[in-house]
Amino acid sequence: MLPDPMTINYFGDKVFARQGTSNPEVLGRFLYAPDNIELTVRQNKTAARFRREMRFTVPKIVEDPISGVSKEVSASCILAFDEPRFGFSDADLLNLWSGLLGFTNPSDGEKLKRVIAGEN
């Protein structure tokens, strides 16, 4: 089980407290209550595959440019590992992530900025 609370740097360090869930072996939910920012960690298993997902979701209240009415919207950043039940070690998955992290190198971010801008 992940530690509680968890600190995440998002415009400065924010402390996220674990929230109760009906199935803590499958879902961990952490909340930064002042801004309703959420981190969820899921572990899904099927007969053939594992899917491990981390989702970081940030809500905002913004004005709809068409109607002029304020509404809540959100954006998420998702990291997911989808793997067969056998054949890949934890080290293999860490290397997989390292390869993608190299592509999205946060020190310069040029490729990631291009993806966010809509290139493929």
SVG drawing of the C-alpha trace seen along z (x, -y; Angstrom):
<svg xmlns="http://www.w3.org/2000/svg" viewBox="-25 -35 42 51">
<polyline fill="none" stroke="black" stroke-width="0.4" points="0.0,0.0 1.3,-3.4 2.2,-5.8 -0.4,-8.2 -0.2,-11.1 1.7,-11.6 3.4,-14.8 3.3,-15.8 5.0,-18.8 2.4,-20.6 3.1,-24.4 4.8,-23.7 4.6,-20.7 1.0,-19.7 0.1,-17.0 -2.5,-14.5 -4.5,-12.5 -5.7,-8.9 -9.5,-8.7 -11.5,-5.6 -12.5,-3.3 -14.6,-0.2 -11.7,1.9 -8.3,0.7 -6.5,3.6 -7.7,2.3 -7.9,-1.5 -5.9,-4.0 -7.4,-7.5 -5.5,-10.6 -6.9,-14.1 -5.5,-17.6 -8.7,-19.0 -8.1,-22.7 -8.2,-22.5 -9.9,-19.1 -6.9,-17.8 -6.9,-14.0 -4.4,-11.2 -5.8,-7.7 -3.8,-4.5 -5.5,-1.4 -4.5,2.2 -6.7,4.1 -6.2,7.8 -7.8,10.0 -7.1,13.6 -4.5,12.5 -3.2,9.1 -2.3,6.6 -3.1,2.9 -1.5,0.5 -2.7,-3.1 -1.8,-6.4 -4.1,-9.3 -3.5,-12.9 -6.6,-15.1 -6.8,-18.8 -10.1,-20.7 -10.6,-24.3 -13.6,-26.6 -13.5,-28.5 -15.8,-30.6 -17.2,-28.8 -16.2,-30.9 -19.5,-30.3 -22.1,-30.7 -20.1,-32.9 -21.2,-30.6 -18.6,-29.5 -18.3,-25.7 -16.0,-23.1 -13.6,-21.3 -10.7,-19.1 -7.5,-17.8 -5.7,-14.5 -2.2,-13.1 -2.2,-9.3 0.6,-6.8 -0.5,-3.2 1.4,0.0 -0.4,2.7 1.3,6.1 0.7,9.8 0.5,11.7 4.0,13.2 7.1,12.4 7.9,8.9 9.7,8.2 9.4,5.0 12.8,4.0 11.6,4.4 8.7,2.1 11.0,-0.5 13.2,-0.4 10.0,-0.8 9.1,-3.9 12.7,-5.2 12.6,-5.0 9.4,-7.0 10.7,-9.5 13.7,-10.0 11.4,-10.8 9.5,-13.3 12.6,-14.6 11.3,-17.2 14.6,-19.1 13.9,-20.5 10.4,-19.2 10.5,-20.0 9.0,-16.7 6.4,-16.6 5.5,-20.2 4.9,-19.2 2.7,-16.2 0.7,-18.5 0.3,-21.0 -1.3,-18.2 1.5,-16.6 1.9,-12.9"/>
</svg>
